[in-house]
Amino acid sequence: MTELALRALRKTYTGRGRAAVEAVRSIDVELRSGELLGLLGPSGCGKSTTLRMIAGLETVTGGDILIGGSSVVALPARQRSIGVAFENYALYPPLTIAENLGFGLAARGGCGRAEIRRRVAEMAERIGITELLDARPAGLSSGQKQRVALARALIRVPDVLLLDEPLSHLDAAQRDTTRRELKRIQRDSGHTAILVTHDQEEALSLADRIAVMRDGEIQQLGTPEEIYDCPANLFVADFVGEPAINLLPGTADGAGGVRLSDSVRVPVPHRIAAGRAVVLGIRPEDVCLDDTGARARVAAHEPLLESGIATLSLDGVAEPLVVVTGPEVRLDRDDTVRITADPQHIHVFDAQTGDALR
Ligand SMILES: Nc1ncnc2c1ncn2[C@@H]1O[C@H](COP(=O)(O)OP(=O)(O)OP(=O)(O)O)[C@@H](O)[C@H]1O
């Protein structure tokens, strides 16, 4: 069953005396019941606007939003069965945290006081904020406020859960535990959810599918593996992956290879017409140091705890090649190494359009 569908959804902001901003151009996505979709993209690409339209906090310029098959665009926010945890918390300052959590339940009716107390205590326990229940928002750190906002969104058991950068104010340790907890709660409760983030690690680890956005449009929609292993274009390839993918311009030789320079030819997974200008995408972890491959000169090597990062220079190639090395590898500047990469792991993009060639 499709729980949430966005059909040709658009938003143009118009202001007097200001140029119109096409924040969301035309988005089509269908979420299955219980699915968690990550909206990932750089600042300003339209993620929050999309979320705000679904929540009913922003009017739509065109298109439709359906929950359980019924359009909700004409409904005010409070009549949509949507739980939101926005980055700016929106907690009520005069109320205690327990009251903040219980407020939505009480406002909707159908829940007695004892039942509200029970659910508040249970959710606080799950999110690890029991000791904060008697405090007021002003006394909380930003990380604590974020956990409260999350608990408040989850407690109402809505049809759809919207999470806007839900982990952004947490420190690294809190982020790890809250991330695991969030995934578990979302799985257990079966919420259909959208998570907005510019943090690719968060999207890759939490989402069932990811929509990578740019300038108000979805560039690619797929599982984390599809997005990572088969990026649809140069933008997605470059945006997803840490350290970033190597992007090397070259020319196809028509015989299953791409020339990066007079002396460097890289075998690619399929034949491309001779002379076509392409860009090769090679992930740093897909390059192996071995004794048989192409020669490269070491420009720098940074040994890290669990791996290392080498920057190599290929003969006649202007762009450096960044490579992830094993933890035991020690390289010095100007060393010569040999490298190979499995052709199946080399991505080829059209230099003009940026689209993947498959
Ligand atoms: N109320 C508004 N009036 C005019 N333009 C707006 C308004 N809100 C957002 N925009 C513009 O719409 C575009 C999309 O903004 P949006 O906040 O949706 O992006 P985002 O991907 O969520 O970015 P961020 O990660 O920085 O929050 C941006 O160009 C932004 O400047």
The ligand as a Gaussian input file, in Angstrom:
#p B3LYP/6-31G(d) Opt

LIG

0 1
 N        9.776000      31.753000       2.713000
 C       10.578000      31.819000       1.652000
 N       10.516000      32.846000       0.783000
 C       11.323000      32.899000      -0.299000
 N       12.235000      31.949000      -0.622000
 C       12.342000      30.901000       0.206000
 C       11.533000      30.767000       1.393000
 N       11.870000      29.607000       2.012000
 C       12.841000      29.046000       1.264000
 N       13.134000      29.813000       0.183000
 C       14.106000      29.508000      -0.886000
 O       13.714000      28.290000      -1.479000
 C       14.857000      27.496000      -1.800000
 C       14.750000      26.153000      -1.091000
 O       14.857000      26.357000       0.327000
 P       14.723000      25.167000       1.380000
 O       14.812000      25.781000       2.741000
 O       13.547000      24.355000       1.059000
 O       16.047000      24.356000       1.064000
 P       16.771000      23.256000       1.954000
 O       17.262000      22.247000       0.989000
 O       15.878000      22.787000       3.027000
 O       18.004000      24.049000       2.560000
 P       18.597000      23.977000       4.069000
 O       19.271000      22.651000       4.172000
 O       19.567000      25.118000       4.072000
 O       17.444000      24.165000       4.994000
 C       16.062000      28.326000      -1.377000
 O       16.522000      29.016000      -2.529000
 C       15.503000      29.282000      -0.360000
 O       16.243000      30.488000      -0.337000

